[in-house]
């Protein structure tokens, strides 16, 4: 009897041990879900949450199972961080799965996106270990494909309207104005001209300026103003008479000089009885002890007589005023304005090529605007950096051209040189931020854009694009505002605002292939086949690279068997 009992117990234990050591079998795909499915790129990452279940009486008590998410694309694989689970008899710190009850688990995984992953599949690999051996069970597919629409955010902008780099403009003027001024002083309560005044240095220089304008082909007198003044002491009637006479005698003197020069110039004349404006300017520039008190009187009283009365009450100060200030106000003022016409466009363009040293910095920077040839522009701006190395505009503007040529690294170097000269230049900061964005350095781009407030570039589009690339769609929405660009429409697509995206695309100033491609995506998401085909046809006609793009884009997965679709992308 005892032998029979012992045999029965031994048999049961053998069966139990056999069941515990049995190899784990393949898992049914229905035991797994993945969110999202298909996968989606956001901020350059593919994030997924996988929920799985080990069935009842499946997980051996002495087994350890390592589960590894694997993204398979083409002939390549990307493996994420594995998760480890253990049976009830395994000593460890991993999640324990009951043999009888089974168990569920959640794995959060992430992959760094590369373009080839657009066409891919997500699997789970299983590696089982016991005390006796290690083996694998068949992998399970949990997701199919990656929606990479967010990566359509373009960091290369064609012009300032869409967010491209901006020129710091030249200040070239074809016609510039030169002015020459002179004063003819008069004695108190007199209006007769004194020889010492008419032969004064500034009067002689003004006469010489007229002669130079007459003799030069590129100069022309634009205006000649004469103003007679009286100091603000004495009565209004007396001062009016003095100022008017001083204007007249000065006009007669100038006309005689013009007659000698055989020059016919129209004179603009006027007189001011009491020159309180001149008085205030001279007071502000003086060191008179009671200056602030006198200036306060001018601000408190507008009546000339009241002003004069209050100032004369300051007897000590008025004595100094009478000696230092008032004599300078008993005068006629002459102001000559001469228009000087600069070099022609042909002359400037020729010198820029042959002898740039004969051009001013403004002329040289202007020369670069006379051609649409980027290579010629670059040569001209390079000469500007060599001849005027302390002027940031040569470096900044050369960087803009290099950016437009696709030489992002060279452009970034020149924008940095511009910032070395003037760290607070908002346009150079903006431009350098665009280069950092194109190079994928989002942190640096964000810092530079933070210093670019006030730029003439499209900072809203640049910031919105930055935040799309970072995966922060809320900030991107705020940054874009009402900006009508491809990237702004892309954000609306990612946010599910398809009507808004259509309106934004319709308002894009310079629609391109991407504009049409985004329209096709909206069509796919809203089941509008006509919009899909129309958008793809236009995109492909503008850029044939969109054929391959569309063929691998999961956005169009349900159209790939349509004859119309295949005819467009073949």
FIKENU-122115 format. One line per 2 residues: their letters; for each residue y, z, x of C-alpha. Coordinates in steps of 0.02 Angstrom, whole numbers, plus 32768, in hexadecimal, padded with zeros to 4 digits. Layout:
# residues N
A = Y,Z,X | ...
# end
This chain:
# residues 570
XX = 8000,8000,8000 | 8077,802D,808C
XX = 804E,7F8C,80E7 | 8076,7F26,804B
XX = 811D,7F80,8034 | 814D,7F64,80E9
XX = 8121,7EAB,80DB | 818D,7E97,803F
XX = 8224,7EEC,8091 | 8211,7E80,812B
XX = 820C,7DE3,80C1 | 82AB,7E12,8063
XX = 8308,7E3A,8104 | 82D2,7D93,814C
XX = 8313,7D39,80B4 | 83B8,7D98,80BC
XX = 83CD,7D76,8175 | 83A2,7CC1,8156
XX = 842A,7CB1,80D1 | 84AB,7D06,8140
XX = 8489,7C97,81D5 | 8481,7BF3,8175
XX = 84FF,7B70,81B1 | 8599,7B59,8143
XX = 859C,7AB5,80E6 | 8625,7A37,80C1
XX = 86AD,7A71,804A | 86DF,7A13,7FAE
XX = 8792,79CA,7FB7 | 87B1,7A0E,7F07
XX = 87B9,7ABC,7F55 | 885E,7A91,7FA9
XX = 8910,7A6C,7F74 | 89A4,7A3C,7FDF
XX = 8A5D,7A4D,7FB6 | 8AB1,79D4,7FC0
XX = 8A38,7943,7FB0 | 8A65,78C7,7FF1
XX = 8AB7,7923,8080 | 8B72,7915,809E
XX = 8BE3,7918,8136 | 8C76,7991,8132
XX = 8CE1,79B9,81C8 | 8C69,795B,823A
XX = 8BD8,79CA,8204 | 8B43,79B1,8192
XX = 8B1F,7A55,813B | 8A87,7A71,80CE
XX = 8A38,7B01,8071 | 897C,7AF0,805E
XX = 8918,7B5C,7FE7 | 885B,7B60,7FFD
XX = 87C5,7BBC,7FB6 | 8721,7BF0,8004
XX = 86A0,7BEE,7F76 | 8637,7C85,7F45
XX = 859E,7CA4,7FB2 | 85DF,7C27,8031
XX = 8631,7C85,80BE | 85AA,7CCF,812E
XX = 85C6,7D85,8158 | 85B5,7D68,8212
XX = 861F,7CC8,821B | 86CE,7CA6,825A
XX = 8722,7C08,8219 | 87B8,7BB8,826E
XX = 881B,7B44,81FC | 8890,7AC8,8251
XX = 8909,7A54,81F4 | 8903,79A7,8244
XX = 897A,7919,821C | 8925,7873,8241
XX = 8992,77DA,825B | 8957,7736,82A7
XX = 88E5,7761,8336 | 893F,7805,8357
XX = 8931,78B8,8317 | 89AA,794A,8313
XX = 895D,79F7,8303 | 89BA,7A8B,82BA
XX = 899F,7B44,82DA | 88EF,7B75,82A0
XX = 88C4,7C04,8229 | 882A,7C71,8243
XX = 87BD,7CC3,81BE | 872B,7D39,81D7
XX = 8690,7D74,817B | 8676,7E26,8141
XX = 860E,7E5A,81D9 | 8686,7E11,825A
XX = 86F7,7E8E,82B2 | 87A7,7E48,82C4
XX = 8857,7E3C,827C | 8846,7D99,821E
XX = 883E,7D85,8161 | 8792,7DBA,8124
XX = 8737,7D4F,80A5 | 86B3,7DA0,8035
XX = 8608,7D4E,8031 | 85E7,7D79,7F7A
XX = 8698,7D60,7F35 | 86D7,7CD8,7FA7
XX = 8793,7CD4,7FC0 | 8834,7C6F,7FBB
XX = 88B0,7C59,8047 | 8957,7C05,806B
XX = 8987,7BAB,8109 | 8A3C,7B7D,812E
XX = 8A47,7AF4,81AF | 8ACA,7A85,81FF
XX = 8ACE,79E8,826A | 8B59,7997,82CF
XX = 8B74,78EE,827F | 8B66,784A,82DC
XX = 8B7E,77A2,8283 | 8AC6,7773,8291
XX = 8A9B,7804,821E | 8AE2,77A8,8188
XX = 8A34,7761,816E | 89C0,77F5,8185
XX = 8942,786F,813A | 893A,792B,8145
XX = 888F,7979,8164 | 8847,7A25,8181
XX = 87CC,7A37,8210 | 874C,7AC5,820A
XX = 86FB,7B15,82A0 | 8675,7B9A,827D
XX = 863D,7C1C,82FB | 85B1,7C9C,82F1
XX = 8563,7D08,8375 | 84E3,7C80,8395
XX = 8544,7BDC,838C | 85E3,7B7A,8366
XX = 85E7,7ADF,82FA | 8659,7A7B,8289
XX = 8651,7A48,81D5 | 869D,79A7,8191
XX = 875B,79A3,8187 | 87AD,799D,80DC
XX = 8842,7930,80AE | 88C9,7994,8054
XX = 8960,791E,804F | 8981,7865,805F
XX = 8A1F,781C,80B1 | 8ACC,785A,80E0
XX = 8B6C,7835,8081 | 8BE6,7815,810F
XX = 8C7D,77E4,80A7 | 8CEA,786E,80F0
XX = 8CDA,781B,819B | 8D3D,7787,8159
XX = 8DDA,77ED,817B | 8E33,7780,81FB
XX = 8E87,77D1,8291 | 8ECD,772C,82CF
XX = 8F6A,76FE,8272 | 8FBB,7653,827E
XX = 9070,7681,8261 | 90E7,770F,8238
XX = 90D9,76EC,817D | 9021,771B,817D
XX = 9033,77A5,81FD | 9039,7744,82A1
XX = 909C,7777,833C | 9158,7765,833A
XX = 91D7,771E,83B3 | 9268,7789,83ED
XX = 92EE,7704,83D0 | 936E,76C0,8448
XX = 9428,76D7,8427 | 9457,7627,8456
XX = 94F4,75E2,8405 | 9529,752F,841B
XX = 95DE,7562,8405 | 961A,7607,8448
XX = 96C8,764E,8439 | 9731,7690,84C8
XX = 97CB,76F8,84A5 | 9864,771E,850E
XX = 98E5,779E,84DA | 9991,77CE,851A
XX = 9A1A,7846,84E8 | 9AD6,782A,84F7
XX = 9B30,78D3,84F6 | 9BDF,78F3,84B2
XX = 9C5C,797D,84CF | 9C80,79F9,8444
XX = 9CDC,79AB,83B2 | 9CE6,7903,840D
XX = 9C98,785A,83F0 | 9CD5,77F3,8483
XX = 9C54,77AD,84FD | 9C59,77EC,85AF
XX = 9C29,777B,8640 | 9BBD,7805,868A
XX = 9B53,7801,85EC | 9B45,7744,85D8
XX = 9B0B,7736,868D | 9A93,77C8,8681
XX = 99E2,77AC,86C2 | 998D,77AA,8616
XX = 9A0C,772E,85CE | 99F6,76B9,8663
XX = 9937,76C6,8652 | 9941,7698,859A
XX = 99AB,75FF,85C2 | 992D,75CC,8646
XX = 98A1,75DE,85C6 | 98FA,7560,8555
XX = 9908,74E6,85E7 | 984F,74FA,8610
XX = 981F,74D6,855B | 988C,743C,855B
XX = 983E,73F8,85FB | 9787,7421,85D4
XX = 9720,73AC,8568 | 96B6,7438,851F
XX = 9744,74AE,84F2 | 97B8,74B1,845E
XX = 983A,752D,8421 | 97F8,7575,837F
XX = 988B,75E6,8353 | 9929,7634,8398
XX = 9969,76D2,8345 | 9A12,7725,835F
XX = 9A3B,77CE,8313 | 9ADF,782C,8320
XX = 9ADF,78EA,8316 | 9B56,797D,8310
XX = 9B29,7A2F,833D | 9B1D,7AA7,82A8
XX = 9BBE,7B05,82D1 | 9C62,7ADD,827E
XX = 9C82,7A9E,81CF | 9C19,7A1D,8175
XX = 9CA8,79A0,8163 | 9CD0,79A9,821D
XX = 9C19,7998,824F | 9BFD,7905,81DA
XX = 9C90,78A9,8225 | 9C56,78CE,82D7
XX = 9BA2,789A,82BA | 9BD7,77F7,8266
XX = 9C50,77CA,82F2 | 9BD0,77F2,8379
XX = 9B55,7780,8322 | 9BD6,76F3,8319
XX = 9C11,76FC,83CE | 9B5E,7701,840B
XX = 9B32,766B,83A1 | 9BC6,760A,83E8
XX = 9B91,7638,8499 | 9ADE,7600,847D
XX = 9B14,755B,842F | 9B7D,7536,84C9
XX = 9AE7,7558,8539 | 9A79,74E8,84CF
XX = 9AF9,745E,84D7 | 9AF6,7468,8595
XX = 9A39,7459,8591 | 9A47,73C9,8514
XX = 99D1,7428,84A2 | 99E2,742D,83E5
XX = 9996,74CE,83A5 | 99B2,751B,82F9
XX = 99ED,75CF,8305 | 99B9,7657,828D
XX = 9A47,76D7,8288 | 9A66,777C,8231
XX = 9AC3,7820,824A | 9A9E,78D9,8228
XX = 9B36,794B,820F | 9AE0,79EE,8240
XX = 9A45,79E3,82AA | 99E7,7A7F,8272
XX = 993D,7A32,829C | 9974,7A12,834E
XX = 99BE,7AC1,8354 | 9918,7B0F,831F
XX = 98B2,7AAC,83A0 | 9927,7ADD,842D
XX = 9924,7B93,83F5 | 9866,7B96,83F1
XX = 9860,7B53,84A2 | 98E6,7BCA,84E5
XX = 98DE,7C77,8532 | 9972,7CBD,84D1
XX = 995C,7D76,84B3 | 9976,7D74,83F6
XX = 9913,7CD2,83DD | 989C,7D19,8359
XX = 992B,7D64,82F4 | 9987,7CBF,82F3
XX = 98EC,7C5E,82C2 | 98D1,7CDA,8234
XX = 9981,7CB6,81F7 | 9958,7BFC,81F2
XX = 98BE,7C1E,8188 | 9918,7C95,8113
XX = 99B4,7C2F,80EE | 99C1,7B76,80C3
XX = 9A7E,7B71,80A8 | 9AD1,7B32,8149
XX = 9B6A,7BA2,8139 | 9AFF,7C3D,8119
XX = 9A95,7C14,81B1 | 9B2C,7BFD,8221
XX = 9B78,7C9F,81E1 | 9ADB,7D06,8201
XX = 9AC3,7CBE,82B0 | 9B79,7CDE,82E0
XX = 9B63,7D93,82AE | 9AEE,7DA0,8343
XX = 9B83,7D94,83B6 | 9B2A,7DA8,845D
XX = 9AA4,7D2C,842C | 9B21,7CAF,83E5
XX = 9B7E,7CAB,848B | 9ADE,7C74,84E3
XX = 9ABB,7BF7,8457 | 9B68,7BAD,846A
XX = 9B4C,7B97,8525 | 9A95,7B5E,852A
XX = 9A64,7B15,8481 | 9AF7,7AC8,8426
XX = 9B31,7A52,84B2 | 9A87,79FD,84AD
XX = 9A9C,79D8,83F3 | 9B42,797B,8406
XX = 9AF1,78D6,8427 | 9AB3,782B,83F5
XX = 99FA,780A,8407 | 99B7,775E,8436
XX = 9900,7733,8418 | 98B7,768C,844C
XX = 9807,7658,8414 | 97B2,75C5,846B
XX = 9711,7570,8430 | 969F,7545,84C1
XX = 9617,74C6,8499 | 9579,74DE,8500
XX = 94F7,7465,8541 | 94A1,73EB,84CC
XX = 93E9,73FF,849C | 93BC,736D,850E
XX = 9417,73BC,85A0 | 93C5,7465,8584
XX = 9317,7419,8571 | 932C,73B2,860F
XX = 9369,7445,8677 | 92DE,74B4,8635
XX = 9261,743B,8683 | 92BE,740A,8722
XX = 9334,7497,8752 | 9325,752F,86E0
XX = 9390,7597,8755 | 942A,753C,8711
XX = 9409,7582,8664 | 943B,762D,8624
XX = 93B2,769A,85DC | 93EB,766E,852C
XX = 93E8,75B4,8552 | 933C,75C0,85A3
XX = 92F1,7621,8512 | 9341,75A5,849B
XX = 92F5,7515,84FE | 9247,7552,84CF
XX = 9271,753A,8417 | 9298,7482,8431
XX = 91E0,7451,8439 | 9146,746F,83CE
XX = 90D2,7455,8462 | 9087,7500,848A
XX = 9064,74D3,853F | 911B,74A1,8559
XX = 9157,753E,8502 | 90E9,75A7,8574
XX = 9132,7551,8610 | 91E4,7572,85D7
XX = 91C4,7629,85AB | 916A,763F,8652
XX = 9208,7604,86AB | 926C,7680,8644
XX = 91FB,770E,8681 | 9216,76D5,8734
XX = 92D3,76BB,872E | 92FC,774A,86B8
XX = 9272,77C7,86DA | 92D2,785A,8690
XX = 92E0,7806,85E6 | 924C,7833,8577
XX = 9260,7797,850B | 9213,7722,858B
XX = 9174,778B,8596 | 916A,77AC,84DB
XX = 9185,76F7,84AA | 910B,76B8,852D
XX = 908D,7731,84E2 | 90AA,76E8,8435
XX = 9083,7639,8474 | 8FE8,7676,84CF
XX = 8FAD,76CD,8431 | 8FC3,762A,83D2
XX = 8F5D,75D3,845A | 8ED0,7651,8443
XX = 8EF1,76A4,84EC | 8EEF,7753,84A5
XX = 8ED5,77B1,8549 | 8F66,7754,859D
XX = 8FD3,7772,8504 | 8FAB,782D,8506
XX = 8FDC,7838,85BE | 9086,77E8,859E
XX = 90A9,7852,8505 | 9087,78EA,8571
XX = 9102,78AA,85F5 | 9184,789A,856A
XX = 9162,794E,8536 | 916F,7988,85EA
XX = 9221,7944,85E9 | 924C,7988,853B
XX = 91CA,7A03,84F5 | 9225,7A0D,844E
XX = 9220,7952,8429 | 91D0,794F,837D
XX = 91A3,7897,8382 | 914A,78A7,842A
XX = 90ED,7940,83E7 | 90B8,78DE,834D
XX = 907F,784A,83B6 | 901D,78B9,842D
XX = 8FCC,790A,8395 | 8F91,7860,8357
XX = 8F3E,7841,83FF | 8EE8,78E9,83FB
XX = 8EAC,78C0,834A | 8E68,7818,8382
XX = 8E10,786D,8415 | 8DBF,78EC,83A1
XX = 8E1E,7983,83E5 | 8E4C,79C9,833B
XX = 8E89,7A71,837D | 8F05,7A1F,83F3
XX = 8F3D,79A6,836B | 8F62,7A36,82F5
XX = 8FCD,7A8F,8378 | 9030,79F1,839E
XX = 904B,79C7,82E6 | 908B,7A78,82D1
XX = 9116,7A4D,834C | 913E,79A6,82F8
XX = 919E,79E1,825F | 922F,7969,8246
XX = 91D8,78D2,8294 | 91FB,7827,824C
XX = 913F,7808,8249 | 90D1,7823,81B1
XX = 90A4,78D8,81D7 | 905C,78F2,8129
XX = 8FD8,786C,8143 | 8FB1,78A7,81F3
XX = 8F9A,795C,81BC | 8F35,7929,8124
XX = 8EC3,78C2,8193 | 8EB0,7952,820D
XX = 8E79,79C7,8181 | 8DFC,7947,813C
XX = 8DAF,793D,81E9 | 8DA8,79FB,81F1
XX = 8D56,79FF,8146 | 8DE4,7A65,80F9
XX = 8E03,79FD,805E | 8E76,7A7C,800B
XX = 8EF2,7A75,809B | 8EE0,79B8,80A2
XX = 8F13,79AB,7FEC | 8FAE,7A13,800A
XX = 8FDB,79B1,80A7 | 8FCA,7905,8057
XX = 9034,792D,7FBF | 9063,7885,7F72
XX = 903D,7821,800F | 8FF5,7776,7FE3
XX = 8F7E,774D,8072 | 8EC5,7726,8085
XX = 8EA4,77D5,80C5 | 8EFD,7825,8032
XX = 8E93,77BD,7FBA | 8DF7,77ED,801D
XX = 8E1B,78A5,7FFF | 8E2A,7884,7F44
XX = 8D80,782D,7F48 | 8D34,78C2,7FA2
XX = 8D83,7933,7F1F | 8D3D,78CA,7E8F
XX = 8DEA,7892,7E56 | 8DBD,77DB,7E42
XX = 8E4D,77AA,7DD0 | 8EC8,77F7,7E4A
XX = 8E73,779F,7EDB | 8E82,76F6,7E83
XX = 8F3D,7712,7E67 | 8F56,7745,7F1D
XX = 8EFB,76AB,7F5E | 8F64,763D,7EED
XX = 9001,7688,7F3C | 8FCC,7673,7FF3
XX = 905A,7613,8047 | 8FEC,75AA,80B9
XX = 8F3C,75A2,8070 | 8EB1,7576,80E9
XX = 8DF3,756A,80EF | 8DDF,7626,80DE
XX = 8E4D,7625,8042 | 8DD4,75AB,7FF0
XX = 8D3A,7608,802F | 8D78,76AA,7FE2
XX = 8D92,764C,7F3F | 8CDC,7615,7F47
XX = 8CA4,76CB,7F5F | 8D07,76FE,7EC5
XX = 8CAE,7672,7E67 | 8C04,76B2,7EA2
XX = 8C29,7764,7E71 | 8C67,772F,7DC5
XX = 8BDC,76B0,7DA7 | 8C56,761F,7DA6
XX = 8BF5,7590,7DF5 | 8C85,7515,7DEA
XX = 8CF3,758D,7E4D | 8C69,75A4,7ECE
XX = 8C54,74EA,7EEB | 8D0E,74C1,7EE7
XX = 8D35,754C,7F64 | 8CA9,751D,7FDA
XX = 8CD2,7464,7FD7 | 8D87,7489,8006
XX = 8D57,7508,808C | 8CD9,7492,80DD
XX = 8D52,7400,80D8 | 8DCF,746A,813A
XX = 8D53,74BB,81B0 | 8C9E,7483,81BE
XX = 8C6D,752C,8208 | 8C69,756C,8156
XX = 8BCC,7506,8136 | 8B65,757A,81A5
XX = 8BC6,7610,8166 | 8B9F,75EA,80B0
XX = 8AE8,75C2,80D5 | 8ACD,7671,811E
XX = 8B42,76D0,80A8 | 8AE4,773D,802C
XX = 8B79,772D,7FB7 | 8B31,7682,7F8A
XX = 8A78,76B5,7F87 | 8A5D,7681,7ED3
XX = 8AA8,75D4,7EF3 | 8A42,75A2,7F8B
XX = 89C3,7540,7F23 | 8A48,74DE,7EC5
XX = 8A54,7428,7EF7 | 8B13,742D,7EEF
XX = 8B1A,74C3,7F63 | 8AA3,7476,7FE2
XX = 8B01,73D0,7FDE | 8BA2,742B,800E
XX = 8B5A,748D,80A1 | 8AE0,740D,80E8
# end
